[in-house]
Every structure is written in structure tokens, then in C-alpha cells.
Amino acid sequence: MKKQWRILTESRNYKEGKFLNLEYTPMMTEGTSMSKMLVEYFRPPATAVPASEIPSVRTDLKALRSDKPVIVWFGHSSYLIHCKGINILVDPVLSGHASPLRTMVKAFPGANVYQTEDMPAIDYMIITHNHYDHLDKKTIKKLRPQTKAYYTSLGVGKDIAGCSVNDQDITEMDWWETEQLSPEISLTATPARHFSGRGLKRGGSLWSSFVLRIYGYTIFIGGDSGYGAHFKEIGEKQGPVDIAILECGQYNEAWKHIHMMPEETVQAAFDLKAKMLLPVHWAKFKLALHPWNEPIERVTKAAVAQHMPIATPMIGQPVTVGKQPVITSWWNF
């Protein structure tokens, strides 16, 4: 039976023919020079990419066994959450590029060491929004035989179904909706300050963060977001959280409303009432012009200064929620 997709216009977040943010969110900051930005984009500094291969840790994902949630980051915003035999995969981009063409936005050398063949059986896949660096159709297609169910933002279901996925296995969610995945696991879609779009069309589907409650632990899945009042609202309604997984990279003053600055990432963690911060959205793709390791340098400095516990794993290095991770500046090479 063919799935009847939800009617987008019934969402209170859908207005004027598209989805909107909760607060005014221009794509570009006022006073931004488009011509200057284009010149800078085509003349990126050498430091925008690493000088040598990204180091990583090889973890046997299929052998993970833990009663506490374990998070294994694969670079950028892709990571696995494991707890008590349950595997949840978030925004997997494992094809080596984050664009419609494999020759564009290629992964840094060493950053694409984890492939679909390394993934365990997936109980739940979460796709936060439909941008190429979060929804990778090649990866979804390859993982389809071993993935049981998909949860995503309102309007993104058709993109996932286009990856040979049975549309009956896909659940779309609007902000503040909660799905009970099992007696011990729930997922709540929460707001983000961003946008959606593949190709030229924007706003045709929603972008979300998520709050995952799993066996007594609370994990914030950030997706992409500029800083805003929504973090405090989520913290008040859903917090405290045991760990907040938040973006810290691919920022620019020219688009600061849709991607946080690293210092804002730390503030967002405080707003969420997080016990620990795990910064992501860096170390794999060049989508901005800052030095490739500047995001982690800035977010770590701010976290230490403000006494926010922070995890800074290498790609593939497990982080166990509730345990203090080993902190090393592995990105200095």
C-alpha cells in the first residue's frame, strides 16, 4: 500500500508556501557583499583543508556492547548511537562527498575511513534535513537492507523513499511531536534555525533537531542551526540533557544566522542544560573558508573558559555518555 504523506500546509511552521523559522532568519547577514564572498570562495586559504591525512580510530561497530549510550562520530555530522543492542544512525554521509557530484565537496583525506560496510544493523536512522551533507542518497541506498526504520523532518520522507526505501518504514515529524520508538526509547522533533533545499528550491521541507531519550539518558541531536532563542526553549521543555551534539563548523559572519559561531555552540549547550558538549559538523568537508581546525580550537577554548565539559574524539573514537572522555588536541598536526 502506498503511503499517504502528510499535508505540509497543515503544519503551523508552513507559511507563504514554505517552511519558516521561528524568528527572522535572513540567509545572508546585512551588509554582506556577494561579489566579495564569491571572490573569497574561489580563492580559499590553504588552511581551509588539512595539510595531511585526518587521523582516526578503527572501532568494530558491530561488536559494540554497552548499557550506557556510546556515540561514534564519523566526521562532519554523521554518527552512530549505540545502547543495549540498539543502533541509531544519524545523518550518514559515507560516500566520500557532500554534493550532487562526486567531484565536488570531497571528504578530506583520511576522513572517509568508515564505509557502509562497517555499519551494524540499524534499528533507527534519523535524517535531520535534506541538505547534501546530511542526506546522502548513495549511503541510504546501500544501508537500506540493514535499516529497520527512518525518522525525519516533515517533507523529507519522499527524499528517503527515493532511495529504494519502503515508504511505510518512514516517519515524518513536525516540531514538538514525539514518537515512542519502543517502551524505553522516544524521539521528539525540536526546532532549529536553518533552511532546507536540494538544488534551487528552498523551504519545501522542514529542518529539525531532535531529543532522543534512551534507557534513561537524554541526548540532543542538533542537526544544523544558527543560534537562537529556541535552544533555551528546548532546554526548558526537554532538558537537562546528558550530552548535546551540536554543530561548531562551516560558519561565516556572512551567514551567521543559519550556522552558529563556535562560541555560540557553547552557549547553546548551556541553554539546553547539557552536562556535556560534543561538537560536530567539522573535520570532513570544506563548506566554509575558515581554517579546517579553527572550529574545534575556538569551541574548546570557549568551553574550557566557561566550564562546559566537552568531548573531542577523533573520527571513530567512542564516547560513552556519563563518562569523562579523554581530551587530546589531535587536530594539531
Number of C-alpha atoms within 10 A of each C-alpha: 5 7 10 8 15 14 9 19 13 9 14 11 16 17 13 7 10 16 23 22 18 13 10 10 18 13 14 16 15 10 7 12 11 11 9 9 13 10 10 12 13 9 10 15 12 12 13 17 21 19 12 10 12 20 15 19 15 13 15 11 18 12 9 16 14 13 11 17 26 22 23 23 24 26 28 26 26 21 21 23 21 26 20 14 14 18 24 20 23 23 26 27 28 25 20 23 21 24 18 13 9 12 10 11 18 18 23 21 17 15 23 21 19 23 15 16 9 13 16 21 19 21 17 20 23 22 28 27 28 26 19 18 21 22 25 25 22 14 18 24 17 17 21 18 12 12 21 16 20 26 23 26 24 26 23 25 26 15 17 24 18 13 18 14 22 16 20 15 16 23 18 20 25 21 20 17 12 16 16 11 16 9 8 11 16 16 23 20 25 25 25 27 26 23 23 20 17 15 10 5 10 13 19 20 23 32 34 28 27 27 22 21 20 22 15 10 18 23 23 29 22 23 26 27 25 22 21 21 14 21 25 18 15 22 19 13 11 19 19 20 21 19 25 27 24 25 27 27 31 25 22 18 13 17 18 19 22 23 24 26 22 26 17 18 28 32 18 24 28 21 20 25 21 23 18 25 26 22 28 26 25 20 27 27 25 22 18 14 20 19 17 25 18 19 24 21 14 17 22 24 15 18 21 12 9 12 10 18 18 23 21 21 25 24 25 23 17 22 21 20 20 14 10 12 16 10 12 11 12 12 17 8 11
